[in-house]
């Protein structure tokens, strides 16, 4: 099934793409492949929503997108998503705080090597 992707890819990547729909993950993201594209640009994802977070791709699809495996999760049972007991029901409920004020910052126990200069001004007469 060949599909021509629309304005979403044009806006994000600056390029329209045509490819074969390989599969859809549980969040509705669509994964495509076109062997006639440039090397290492033959696989891509069309996210369901415009405010996507690229860190929330399922591990099996991430392995396929990164060319770590040849078969997508739709064809390989080992790559298919299985929820573990210790995982949240919906990992998308945990936002990615990288590059924000909410990002983890460890407490520093090292004394600062630079001291701030505090000028003292004499009052004018």
Beta strands, then each sheet from edge to edge (+ up, - down):
strand 1: 2-4
strand 2: 18-24
strand 3: 30-33
strand 4: 43-46
sheet 1: 1+ 2- 3+ 4-
end
